[in-house]
Amino acid sequence: MNANRIIDMIVRQVLRRLVNRGVDKGIDMARRAGRKPGPSETQNDPEANRQMRDSAGRQKQSAKQMKQVTRQMRRFMKF
């Protein structure tokens, strides 16, 4: 192996890692763009924490209700 091939391999590895990191960071930023700040991103505000717990509870409750509705629909709708 000559020095040129070794240098090319090293440059390719470094570029691949940099590109992968950039893509990962871009995807993370896009994922967080449309969402409300989480508990780690807000300061220690008890009111905000209470609201987040309440909304999480409502989401769990609505998910439970949707499961019940789908069970009932399966019972009445027979194809």
N, CA, C and O atoms as CSV, one atom per row, in Angstrom:
chain,resi,resn,atom,element,x,y,z
A,1,MET,N,N,0.838,-1.180,0.000
A,1,MET,CA,C,0.000,0.000,0.000
A,1,MET,C,C,0.884,1.245,0.000
A,1,MET,O,O,1.840,1.344,0.770
A,2,ASN,N,N,0.563,2.159,-0.844
A,2,ASN,CA,C,1.354,3.385,-0.868
A,2,ASN,C,C,0.732,4.446,0.040
A,2,ASN,O,O,-0.391,4.289,0.519
A,3,ALA,N,N,1.454,5.490,0.259
A,3,ALA,CA,C,1.033,6.524,1.196
A,3,ALA,C,C,-0.230,7.248,0.717
A,3,ALA,O,O,-1.046,7.681,1.531
A,4,ASN,N,N,-0.387,7.376,-0.589
A,4,ASN,CA,C,-1.551,8.065,-1.129
A,4,ASN,C,C,-2.839,7.326,-0.777
A,4,ASN,O,O,-3.826,7.955,-0.394
A,5,ARG,N,N,-2.841,6.001,-0.903
A,5,ARG,CA,C,-4.031,5.212,-0.568
A,5,ARG,C,C,-4.333,5.282,0.922
A,5,ARG,O,O,-5.498,5.352,1.312
A,6,ILE,N,N,-3.311,5.263,1.751
A,6,ILE,CA,C,-3.507,5.341,3.203
A,6,ILE,C,C,-4.129,6.683,3.584
A,6,ILE,O,O,-5.055,6.747,4.391
A,7,ILE,N,N,-3.606,7.747,2.991
A,7,ILE,CA,C,-4.151,9.080,3.272
A,7,ILE,C,C,-5.592,9.172,2.791
A,7,ILE,O,O,-6.438,9.736,3.485
A,8,ASP,N,N,-5.884,8.627,1.612
A,8,ASP,CA,C,-7.258,8.632,1.103
A,8,ASP,C,C,-8.206,7.882,2.046
A,8,ASP,O,O,-9.321,8.341,2.295
A,9,MET,N,N,-7.768,6.734,2.571
A,9,MET,CA,C,-8.602,5.964,3.492
A,9,MET,C,C,-8.895,6.764,4.762
A,9,MET,O,O,-10.028,6.778,5.243
A,10,ILE,N,N,-7.895,7.416,5.292
A,10,ILE,CA,C,-8.068,8.192,6.519
A,10,ILE,C,C,-9.013,9.371,6.271
A,10,ILE,O,O,-9.892,9.654,7.084
A,11,VAL,N,N,-8.822,10.048,5.149
A,11,VAL,CA,C,-9.684,11.187,4.817
A,11,VAL,C,C,-11.120,10.731,4.642
A,11,VAL,O,O,-12.039,11.404,5.109
A,12,ARG,N,N,-11.336,9.586,3.972
A,12,ARG,CA,C,-12.699,9.057,3.790
A,12,ARG,C,C,-13.354,8.734,5.128
A,12,ARG,O,O,-14.529,9.039,5.329
A,13,GLN,N,N,-12.608,8.122,6.044
A,13,GLN,CA,C,-13.168,7.787,7.355
A,13,GLN,C,C,-13.553,9.042,8.128
A,13,GLN,O,O,-14.625,9.104,8.730
A,14,VAL,N,N,-12.678,10.039,8.108
A,14,VAL,CA,C,-12.967,11.275,8.830
A,14,VAL,C,C,-14.182,11.965,8.218
A,14,VAL,O,O,-15.065,12.419,8.946
A,15,LEU,N,N,-14.236,12.049,6.892
A,15,LEU,CA,C,-15.378,12.686,6.239
A,15,LEU,C,C,-16.668,11.934,6.520
A,15,LEU,O,O,-17.704,12.558,6.751
A,16,ARG,N,N,-16.629,10.623,6.504
A,16,ARG,CA,C,-17.823,9.817,6.767
A,16,ARG,C,C,-18.349,10.094,8.174
A,16,ARG,O,O,-19.555,10.241,8.375
A,17,ARG,N,N,-17.437,10.164,9.146
A,17,ARG,CA,C,-17.865,10.440,10.519
A,17,ARG,C,C,-18.451,11.840,10.656
A,17,ARG,O,O,-19.459,12.034,11.336
A,18,LEU,N,N,-17.813,12.820,10.002
A,18,LEU,CA,C,-18.325,14.188,10.075
A,18,LEU,C,C,-19.702,14.305,9.428
A,18,LEU,O,O,-20.596,14.954,9.972
A,19,VAL,N,N,-19.869,13.682,8.273
A,19,VAL,CA,C,-21.157,13.740,7.588
A,19,VAL,C,C,-22.229,13.052,8.418
A,19,VAL,O,O,-23.341,13.568,8.534
A,20,ASN,N,N,-21.917,11.888,9.003
A,20,ASN,CA,C,-22.897,11.190,9.831
A,20,ASN,C,C,-23.297,12.024,11.044
A,20,ASN,O,O,-24.476,12.087,11.396
A,21,ARG,N,N,-22.324,12.660,11.680
A,21,ARG,CA,C,-22.653,13.517,12.822
A,21,ARG,C,C,-23.542,14.681,12.392
A,21,ARG,O,O,-24.505,15.022,13.078
A,22,GLY,N,N,-23.216,15.284,11.259
A,22,GLY,CA,C,-24.023,16.397,10.763
A,22,GLY,C,C,-25.444,15.978,10.450
A,22,GLY,O,O,-26.390,16.697,10.772
A,23,VAL,N,N,-25.602,14.830,9.831
A,23,VAL,CA,C,-26.944,14.337,9.507
A,23,VAL,C,C,-27.712,14.039,10.794
A,23,VAL,O,O,-28.888,14.388,10.905
A,24,ASP,N,N,-27.063,13.401,11.762
A,24,ASP,CA,C,-27.718,13.095,13.028
A,24,ASP,C,C,-28.155,14.362,13.751
A,24,ASP,O,O,-29.269,14.429,14.271
A,25,LYS,N,N,-27.292,15.359,13.786
A,25,LYS,CA,C,-27.642,16.631,14.438
A,25,LYS,C,C,-28.800,17.311,13.715
A,25,LYS,O,O,-29.701,17.852,14.357
A,26,GLY,N,N,-28.782,17.288,12.386
A,26,GLY,CA,C,-29.872,17.893,11.626
A,26,GLY,C,C,-31.192,17.201,11.873
A,26,GLY,O,O,-32.223,17.862,11.995
A,27,ILE,N,N,-31.181,15.887,11.948
A,27,ILE,CA,C,-32.408,15.146,12.213
A,27,ILE,C,C,-32.909,15.450,13.620
A,27,ILE,O,O,-34.110,15.638,13.818
A,28,ASP,N,N,-32.010,15.502,14.597
A,28,ASP,CA,C,-32.413,15.833,15.966
A,28,ASP,C,C,-33.012,17.234,16.045
A,28,ASP,O,O,-34.019,17.442,16.722
A,29,MET,N,N,-32.406,18.179,15.364
A,29,MET,CA,C,-32.929,19.549,15.390
A,29,MET,C,C,-34.297,19.618,14.721
A,29,MET,O,O,-35.182,20.328,15.200
A,30,ALA,N,N,-34.480,18.899,13.634
A,30,ALA,CA,C,-35.771,18.905,12.948
A,30,ALA,C,C,-36.834,18.236,13.813
A,30,ALA,O,O,-37.989,18.662,13.820
A,31,ARG,N,N,-36.453,17.205,14.533
A,31,ARG,CA,C,-37.408,16.506,15.396
A,31,ARG,C,C,-37.856,17.413,16.536
A,31,ARG,O,O,-39.021,17.381,16.931
A,32,ARG,N,N,-36.939,18.224,17.067
A,32,ARG,CA,C,-37.279,19.101,18.187
A,32,ARG,C,C,-37.920,20.408,17.753
A,32,ARG,O,O,-38.404,21.155,18.603
A,33,ALA,N,N,-37.942,20.708,16.473
A,33,ALA,CA,C,-38.390,22.018,16.002
A,33,ALA,C,C,-39.869,22.263,16.282
A,33,ALA,O,O,-40.237,23.372,16.672
A,34,GLY,N,N,-40.717,21.274,16.097
A,34,GLY,CA,C,-42.144,21.501,16.225
A,34,GLY,C,C,-42.718,21.129,17.571
A,34,GLY,O,O,-43.939,21.117,17.727
A,35,ARG,N,N,-41.891,20.826,18.540
A,35,ARG,CA,C,-42.389,20.321,19.812
A,35,ARG,C,C,-42.145,21.344,20.911
A,35,ARG,O,O,-41.237,22.171,20.834
A,36,LYS,N,N,-42.984,21.259,21.933
A,36,LYS,CA,C,-42.815,22.142,23.080
A,36,LYS,C,C,-41.578,21.727,23.856
A,36,LYS,O,O,-41.193,20.559,23.816
A,37,PRO,N,N,-40.950,22.655,24.558
A,37,PRO,CA,C,-39.763,22.284,25.329
A,37,PRO,C,C,-40.117,21.286,26.428
A,37,PRO,O,O,-41.146,21.408,27.092
A,38,GLY,N,N,-39.258,20.317,26.600
A,38,GLY,CA,C,-39.479,19.277,27.596
A,38,GLY,C,C,-39.062,19.739,28.976
A,38,GLY,O,O,-38.629,20.878,29.148
A,39,PRO,N,N,-39.191,18.855,29.971
A,39,PRO,CA,C,-38.842,19.246,31.337
A,39,PRO,C,C,-37.372,19.608,31.495
A,39,PRO,O,O,-37.035,20.462,32.315
A,40,SER,N,N,-36.490,18.972,30.725
A,40,SER,CA,C,-35.072,19.302,30.846
A,40,SER,C,C,-34.765,20.655,30.206
A,40,SER,O,O,-33.780,21.302,30.562
A,41,GLU,N,N,-35.602,21.083,29.267
A,41,GLU,CA,C,-35.358,22.344,28.580
A,41,GLU,C,C,-36.013,23.523,29.290
A,41,GLU,O,O,-35.668,24.673,29.019
A,42,THR,N,N,-36.966,23.253,30.206
A,42,THR,CA,C,-37.573,24.335,30.970
A,42,THR,C,C,-36.874,24.433,32.306
A,42,THR,O,O,-36.216,23.496,32.757
A,43,GLN,N,N,-37.028,25.564,32.917
A,43,GLN,CA,C,-36.431,25.717,34.241
A,43,GLN,C,C,-37.320,25.040,35.265
A,43,GLN,O,O,-38.396,24.551,34.920
A,44,ASN,N,N,-36.897,25.004,36.500
A,44,ASN,CA,C,-37.652,24.335,37.546
A,44,ASN,C,C,-38.884,25.155,37.906
A,44,ASN,O,O,-38.919,25.831,38.934
A,45,ASP,N,N,-39.875,25.083,37.057
A,45,ASP,CA,C,-41.126,25.802,37.257
A,45,ASP,C,C,-42.186,24.781,37.650
A,45,ASP,O,O,-42.571,23.955,36.822
A,46,PRO,N,N,-42.668,24.813,38.890
A,46,PRO,CA,C,-43.636,23.796,39.317
A,46,PRO,C,C,-44.924,23.842,38.511
A,46,PRO,O,O,-45.544,22.803,38.284
A,47,GLU,N,N,-45.340,25.029,38.072
A,47,GLU,CA,C,-46.569,25.133,37.286
A,47,GLU,C,C,-46.409,24.445,35.931
A,47,GLU,O,O,-47.304,23.730,35.479
A,48,ALA,N,N,-45.270,24.668,35.291
A,48,ALA,CA,C,-45.025,24.029,33.997
A,48,ALA,C,C,-44.925,22.521,34.152
A,48,ALA,O,O,-45.431,21.773,33.314
A,49,ASN,N,N,-44.272,22.067,35.224
A,49,ASN,CA,C,-44.168,20.632,35.461
A,49,ASN,C,C,-45.537,20.016,35.707
A,49,ASN,O,O,-45.811,18.914,35.232
A,50,ARG,N,N,-46.397,20.710,36.440
A,50,ARG,CA,C,-47.741,20.194,36.705
A,50,ARG,C,C,-48.540,20.099,35.408
A,50,ARG,O,O,-49.245,19.117,35.171
A,51,GLN,N,N,-48.424,21.122,34.577
A,51,GLN,CA,C,-49.145,21.106,33.304
A,51,GLN,C,C,-48.675,19.960,32.419
A,51,GLN,O,O,-49.486,19.324,31.746
A,52,MET,N,N,-47.380,19.695,32.414
A,52,MET,CA,C,-46.863,18.597,31.597
A,52,MET,C,C,-47.361,17.255,32.117
A,52,MET,O,O,-47.705,16.376,31.327
A,53,ARG,N,N,-47.402,17.086,33.447
A,53,ARG,CA,C,-47.909,15.840,34.009
A,53,ARG,C,C,-49.380,15.664,33.663
A,53,ARG,O,O,-49.812,14.562,33.327
A,54,ASP,N,N,-50.161,16.761,33.745
A,54,ASP,CA,C,-51.575,16.683,33.427
A,54,ASP,C,C,-51.792,16.310,31.965
A,54,ASP,O,O,-52.646,15.481,31.651
A,55,SER,N,N,-51.016,16.924,31.071
A,55,SER,CA,C,-51.190,16.618,29.647
A,55,SER,C,C,-50.773,15.180,29.351
A,55,SER,O,O,-51.381,14.525,28.505
A,56,ALA,N,N,-49.748,14.682,30.033
A,56,ALA,CA,C,-49.344,13.293,29.837
A,56,ALA,C,C,-50.436,12.361,30.333
A,56,ALA,O,O,-50.710,11.333,29.714
A,57,GLY,N,N,-51.059,12.719,31.445
A,57,GLY,CA,C,-52.160,11.912,31.960
A,57,GLY,C,C,-53.342,11.899,31.012
A,57,GLY,O,O,-53.982,10.864,30.828
A,58,ARG,N,N,-53.637,13.051,30.406
A,58,ARG,CA,C,-54.740,13.099,29.440
A,58,ARG,C,C,-54.430,12.255,28.212
A,58,ARG,O,O,-55.319,11.601,27.667
A,59,GLN,N,N,-53.180,12.265,27.776
A,59,GLN,CA,C,-52.812,11.460,26.620
A,59,GLN,C,C,-52.974,9.980,26.920
A,59,GLN,O,O,-53.469,9.229,26.079
A,60,LYS,N,N,-52.563,9.552,28.109
A,60,LYS,CA,C,-52.723,8.147,28.489
A,60,LYS,C,C,-54.189,7.783,28.567
A,60,LYS,O,O,-54.591,6.702,28.136
A,61,GLN,N,N,-54.998,8.691,29.121
A,61,GLN,CA,C,-56.421,8.423,29.241
A,61,GLN,C,C,-57.074,8.343,27.865
A,61,GLN,O,O,-57.916,7.475,27.633
A,62,SER,N,N,-56.702,9.226,26.959
A,62,SER,CA,C,-57.301,9.180,25.624
A,62,SER,C,C,-56.851,7.937,24.869
A,62,SER,O,O,-57.617,7.387,24.078
A,63,ALA,N,N,-55.619,7.485,25.100
A,63,ALA,CA,C,-55.160,6.255,24.469
A,63,ALA,C,C,-55.963,5.066,24.983
A,63,ALA,O,O,-56.316,4.169,24.218
A,64,LYS,N,N,-56.249,5.066,26.278
A,64,LYS,CA,C,-57.050,3.985,26.862
A,64,LYS,C,C,-58.463,3.997,26.282
A,64,LYS,O,O,-59.025,2.945,25.977
A,65,GLN,N,N,-59.034,5.193,26.132
A,65,GLN,CA,C,-60.371,5.303,25.558
A,65,GLN,C,C,-60.383,4.829,24.109
A,65,GLN,O,O,-61.337,4.176,23.686
A,66,MET,N,N,-59.350,5.143,23.347
A,66,MET,CA,C,-59.295,4.693,21.952
A,66,MET,C,C,-59.218,3.170,21.877
A,66,MET,O,O,-59.834,2.570,20.996
A,67,LYS,N,N,-58.474,2.534,22.780
A,67,LYS,CA,C,-58.419,1.077,22.795
A,67,LYS,C,C,-59.788,0.492,23.072
A,67,LYS,O,O,-60.187,-0.486,22.441
A,68,GLN,N,N,-60.518,1.088,24.020
A,68,GLN,CA,C,-61.852,0.597,24.334
A,68,GLN,C,C,-62.783,0.759,23.140
A,68,GLN,O,O,-63.569,-0.138,22.835
A,69,VAL,N,N,-62.698,1.886,22.472
A,69,VAL,CA,C,-63.560,2.133,21.313
A,69,VAL,C,C,-63.258,1.137,20.200
A,69,VAL,O,O,-64.179,0.621,19.568
A,70,THR,N,N,-61.987,0.863,19.955
A,70,THR,CA,C,-61.659,-0.084,18.894
A,70,THR,C,C,-62.132,-1.486,19.247
A,70,THR,O,O,-62.556,-2.231,18.363
A,71,ARG,N,N,-62.068,-1.861,20.525
A,71,ARG,CA,C,-62.605,-3.167,20.925
A,71,ARG,C,C,-64.100,-3.236,20.671
A,71,ARG,O,O,-64.601,-4.242,20.168
A,72,GLN,N,N,-64.820,-2.169,21.017
A,72,GLN,CA,C,-66.262,-2.145,20.798
A,72,GLN,C,C,-66.588,-2.167,19.313
A,72,GLN,O,O,-67.534,-2.837,18.900
A,73,MET,N,N,-65.832,-1.457,18.518
A,73,MET,CA,C,-66.093,-1.441,17.079
A,73,MET,C,C,-65.874,-2.824,16.481
A,73,MET,O,O,-66.638,-3.257,15.618
A,74,ARG,N,N,-64.838,-3.516,16.934
A,74,ARG,CA,C,-64.594,-4.876,16.429
A,74,ARG,C,C,-65.765,-5.797,16.752
A,74,ARG,O,O,-66.124,-6.676,15.968
A,75,ARG,N,N,-66.341,-5.578,17.907
A,75,ARG,CA,C,-67.456,-6.428,18.333
A,75,ARG,C,C,-68.677,-6.221,17.433
A,75,ARG,O,O,-69.359,-7.186,17.089
A,76,PHE,N,N,-68.958,-4.976,17.050
A,76,PHE,CA,C,-70.168,-4.678,16.300
A,76,PHE,C,C,-69.972,-4.723,14.790
A,76,PHE,O,O,-70.934,-4.963,14.061
A,77,MET,N,N,-68.781,-4.506,14.311
A,77,MET,CA,C,-68.532,-4.493,12.860
A,77,MET,C,C,-67.895,-5.805,12.456
A,77,MET,O,O,-66.726,-6.063,12.744
A,78,LYS,N,N,-68.667,-6.617,11.796
A,78,LYS,CA,C,-68.146,-7.903,11.341
A,78,LYS,C,C,-68.169,-7.915,9.813
A,78,LYS,O,O,-69.184,-7.627,9.178
A,79,PHE,N,N,-67.046,-8.249,9.269
A,79,PHE,CA,C,-66.942,-8.253,7.812
A,79,PHE,C,C,-66.885,-9.674,7.314
A,79,PHE,O,O,-66.795,-9.903,6.108
